[in-house]
Each structure stands twice: as C-alpha cells, then as structure tokens.
Amino acid sequence: MNSTLASQIVTLKIDGKDCGARGDETILSVARENGIDIPTLCHYDGLTDIGACRICLVEVKGSPKLFAACSTLVTEGMEVSTNSPRLQRYRKTILELLFSERNHVCAVCVSNGHCELQAMAMKLGLTHVRLPYRYPNLKVDATHTRYVQDDNRCILCQRCVRVCAEIEGAHVWDIMGRGIEARAITDLNEPWGASTSCTSCGKCVHVCPTAAIFEKGKSAGEMVKRSFVSELAAKREVYE
C-alpha cells in the first residue's frame, strides 16, 4: 500500500454526488462506499484488481477515454459518470461478446440461477445477442477428483488465477494464449487432476462467477457459491 496516497484526502463527484476518499482508493471502492452501484464481473473483494472484464468502465470529465473503475485511483476534483447512455451501450456490447465467444447454455448449466454473468445480463436488460455465435469446441477437464473445469463457461475474469496465487499461494492457475483464443490452464497446461501443486481448497470454484469451475455431482441450478469476501479481505490485510 502506498502510504503517501493513503494519507491524502481527496474530494470528487460521482454521478453528481460529493464524495470524500483516500488517495489510494479506486473509483469503484469509493462509489460503493457511497451507495453508487458500478457493475463488474472480474472484481472480487480481497483480490487485486486487474480490469479484465471492462464492465465497470466509467467516464471522467475532461477525458474522451473510458476508465476501469476497479483499477483507477481517485484524484482531487475528479468528476465521474457511471451510467450514461454511452456506458450502457458499451456494457451491453461487452456482455454480447462474452456470450457469443463461448458456449453459455443457461438451461443446462449447474450455475443457472446462481451465475453472475446471467444476473448481469438481466440487470443490464440484455434480451438477445446481435453477434454471431462462435460455437468453439472447447475442452471439459474432469480429471480432478472433486472439481470440473469447463472452458465453455469461462469469461477470463482471472479470479481463479488471483485467488490461487494471492490467497492460497499455490499458483496452480494461469492464462495461456491471447484474445479470444486465451484459456485458463493448470500447471503449464497439464490436466487438473495431474496437478502436483493444487491443494483442492476449492477457492477457485467459489470465486468463479460462472460455471467454468464447479463441483462434481451438481446438476442444473445446484451450484451455489460460498462467499470468501471477509476471509480474503482479512488475509490481504495481513499480507500487506
């Protein structure tokens, strides 16, 4: 943590509301402290933010660019807009891209009704996808004794990578490839069941926003995730 930034107090406006914050806080954290909702799929309390999903994009007065709220620090006098028509269009388009590039079939998914991607689509009013579906032929790795990895459901949020590295300390997960060809892999692309570093803690399973990683033996709609928010936040404070 940057002690200089932490000691600074700044004032800013978010959606016209005056807010006070520390200099080391992000737009997302300040917005939530002030009851302003900014949607996101890759953020998870207690994990380092990387701005992977781009759902939390916001506008900052004076700049034509869009900024990821989860990884952009607040500054003195900043004026932020979180829900303009432009942002609503961008977020819907991002969701359409996520749905079209993989194989998200909610009706037969173990996380149906408990899926953050599905909930986000409903929240943002996404009723259909205008883009052609890619229908990629992606692997399902069921070699682990307790869990399954399904690339068809992955949105590359990298929560599994971060929780395994930052909290469990096992560094089992990583990302291979680039763009739409990127894949989440275990132990340098070895089958999950052959991993010698996996502790079977289940943290990756429960922070996954979809059903890209799930417990064996679950049928459609049964995969309820356990929240690690308080546990992860406490561990991050100790490490920092």
C-alpha positions in Angstrom: 0.0 0.0 0.0 1.3 3.5 -0.9 1.5 5.3 2.4 1.7 8.7 0.7 -1.5 8.2 -1.3 -3.2 6.7 1.8 -2.6 9.8 3.8 -4.0 12.1 1.1 -7.7 13.1 1.3 -9.4 14.0 -2.0 -12.8 15.2 -2.9 -14.6 14.2 -6.1 -18.1 13.9 -7.6 -19.6 10.6 -8.7 -22.8 10.9 -10.6 -23.1 14.4 -9.2 -22.7 13.3 -5.6 -19.9 14.8 -3.5 -17.6 12.1 -2.1 -14.5 12.2 0.1 -11.8 9.5 -0.2 -8.2 8.5 0.4 -5.8 8.9 -2.4 -5.2 5.2 -2.6 -8.8 4.2 -3.2 -10.3 3.3 -6.6 -13.4 4.8 -8.2 -15.2 1.5 -7.7 -14.5 1.3 -3.9 -15.5 5.0 -3.3 -18.6 4.6 -5.4 -19.7 1.5 -3.3 -18.9 3.3 -0.1 -21.3 6.0 -1.2 -24.1 3.6 -2.3 -23.4 4.0 -6.0 -23.5 0.7 -7.9 -21.0 0.1 -10.7 -21.4 -3.3 -12.3 -18.4 -5.6 -12.6 -17.6 -9.3 -13.2 -13.8 -9.6 -12.6 -13.7 -7.6 -9.3 -13.8 -9.6 -6.1 -13.2 -8.1 -2.6 -9.9 -9.2 -1.2 -8.2 -9.8 -4.6 -6.0 -7.5 -6.7 -8.0 -5.7 -9.4 -6.8 -6.1 -13.0 -9.6 -4.5 -15.0 -10.1 -7.7 -17.1 -13.9 -7.6 -17.8 -14.3 -3.9 -18.6 -17.9 -4.0 -17.4 -17.0 -1.3 -14.8 -16.0 1.3 -17.3 -16.8 4.9 -16.3 -16.5 8.3 -17.8 -14.2 11.0 -16.3 -15.0 14.6 -17.1 -12.3 16.2 -19.3 -11.2 12.9 -20.9 -12.5 11.2 -24.0 -11.3 7.8 -22.7 -13.2 5.3 -20.6 -11.6 4.1 -17.4 -11.9 0.8 -15.5 -13.4 1.9 -12.1 -11.9 -1.1 -10.3 -8.3 -0.1 -11.2 -8.4 3.7 -11.5 -7.4 5.7 -8.4 -9.4 8.8 -7.5 -7.9 12.2 -7.8 -8.7 15.6 -6.4 -11.6 17.3 -8.3 -12.4 14.2 -10.4 -16.0 14.1 -11.8 -17.1 10.6 -12.7 -20.2 9.4 -14.6 -21.1 5.8 -14.1 -24.3 5.2 -16.0 -24.5 7.3 -19.1 -26.2 6.1 -22.3 -22.7 5.6 -23.8 -21.7 3.4 -20.9 -24.9 1.4 -21.0 -24.2 0.6 -24.7 -20.6 -0.4 -24.0 -21.6 -2.7 -21.2 -24.3 -4.4 -23.2 -21.8 -4.9 -26.1 -19.2 -6.4 -23.8 -21.8 -8.9 -22.5 -22.9 -9.8 -26.0 -19.2 -10.5 -26.8 -18.9 -12.7 -23.7 -22.0 -14.7 -24.6 -21.1 -15.1 -28.3 -17.5 -16.1 -28.0 -18.0 -19.2 -25.7 -20.9 -21.7 -25.2 -23.1 -20.3 -22.4 -26.2 -22.5 -22.3 -28.0 -21.5 -19.1 -30.8 -24.1 -19.2 -28.4 -27.0 -18.6 -25.8 -25.1 -16.6 -25.0 -26.1 -12.9 -24.9 -22.4 -12.0 -28.2 -21.5 -13.6 -29.8 -19.0 -11.2 -26.6 -18.6 -9.3 -24.4 -17.1 -12.2 -23.0 -13.6 -12.1 -22.9 -13.4 -15.9 -26.5 -14.4 -16.2 -27.5 -12.0 -13.4 -25.6 -9.2 -15.1 -27.3 -9.7 -18.4 -30.7 -9.5 -16.6 -29.6 -6.4 -14.7 -28.5 -4.6 -17.8 -31.5 -5.6 -19.8 -29.7 -7.8 -22.3 -32.5 -9.7 -24.1 -30.7 -11.0 -27.1 -27.3 -11.2 -28.7 -26.8 -9.4 -32.0 -23.5 -11.0 -32.8 -23.0 -14.4 -34.5 -22.1 -17.2 -32.0 -18.7 -18.8 -32.5 -19.6 -22.2 -31.0 -16.0 -23.1 -30.2 -15.1 -26.7 -29.5 -13.6 -26.3 -26.0 -12.4 -28.9 -23.5 -14.0 -30.0 -20.3 -11.4 -31.3 -17.8 -12.9 -33.7 -15.3 -9.7 -35.3 -14.2 -9.7 -33.7 -10.8 -11.3 -35.9 -8.1 -13.7 -33.2 -6.8 -14.0 -30.5 -9.4 -14.5 -29.9 -13.2 -13.1 -27.2 -15.4 -15.3 -26.2 -18.4 -13.7 -23.7 -20.8 -17.1 -23.2 -22.5 -18.3 -21.2 -19.5 -15.1 -19.2 -18.9 -15.1 -15.4 -19.2 -11.4 -14.9 -18.5 -12.0 -12.8 -15.4 -8.9 -14.4 -13.8 -10.4 -14.7 -10.4 -9.2 -18.2 -10.1 -5.7 -17.2 -11.0 -5.6 -14.4 -8.4 -7.2 -16.3 -5.5 -4.9 -19.3 -6.1 -1.8 -17.1 -6.2 -2.7 -14.4 -3.7 -4.6 -16.2 -1.1 -3.9 -19.9 -1.3 -0.3 -19.4 -2.5 -0.4 -22.4 -4.8 -0.2 -20.7 -8.2 -2.0 -23.5 -10.0 -3.9 -21.4 -12.5 -2.7 -19.2 -15.3 -3.9 -17.9 -18.7 -2.5 -19.2 -21.9 -2.9 -17.6 -25.3 -4.3 -14.2 -26.3 -7.6 -12.6 -27.2 -10.5 -14.9 -27.9 -8.0 -17.9 -28.0 -7.0 -17.4 -24.4 -7.6 -20.2 -22.0 -7.3 -20.8 -18.3 -4.8 -23.6 -17.6 -3.4 -25.5 -14.7 0.3 -26.3 -14.1 1.6 -25.3 -17.6 -1.4 -26.8 -19.4 -1.4 -30.1 -17.7 -4.7 -31.9 -16.7 -6.0 -30.5 -13.5 -6.1 -34.0 -12.0 -2.4 -34.4 -12.6 -1.5 -31.2 -10.8 1.0 -31.6 -8.0 0.5 -28.0 -6.7 -3.3 -28.0 -6.3 -4.4 -28.2 -2.7 -8.1 -28.9 -3.5 -9.1 -26.0 -1.4 -12.0 -25.0 -3.6 -11.3 -21.3 -3.5 -11.2 -21.1 -7.3 -14.5 -22.9 -7.5 -16.3 -20.5 -5.3 -14.9 -17.2 -6.7 -15.7 -18.2 -10.3 -18.6 -16.0 -11.5 -19.9 -18.7 -13.9 -19.7 -22.4 -14.0 -16.2 -22.5 -15.6 -15.1 -24.3 -12.5 -17.6 -26.3 -10.5 -18.1 -29.2 -8.1 -18.7 -32.7 -9.4 -22.1 -34.2 -8.7 -24.0 -31.0 -9.2 -27.0 -30.8 -11.6 -28.5 -27.8 -13.3 -29.1 -24.9 -10.9 -27.4 -26.6 -7.9 -24.0 -24.9 -7.8 -24.3 -22.3 -5.1 -21.1 -20.3 -4.4 -19.8 -19.6 -0.9 -18.6 -16.1 -0.3 -15.0 -15.6 0.6 -15.2 -11.8 1.0 -14.4 -11.4 4.7 -11.8 -14.2 4.7 -10.0 -12.8 1.6 -10.1 -9.2 2.9 -8.6 -10.3 6.2 -5.8 -12.2 4.6 -4.9 -9.4 2.3 -4.6 -7.0 5.2 -2.2 -9.4 6.9 -0.1 -9.9 3.8 0.1 -6.1 3.1 
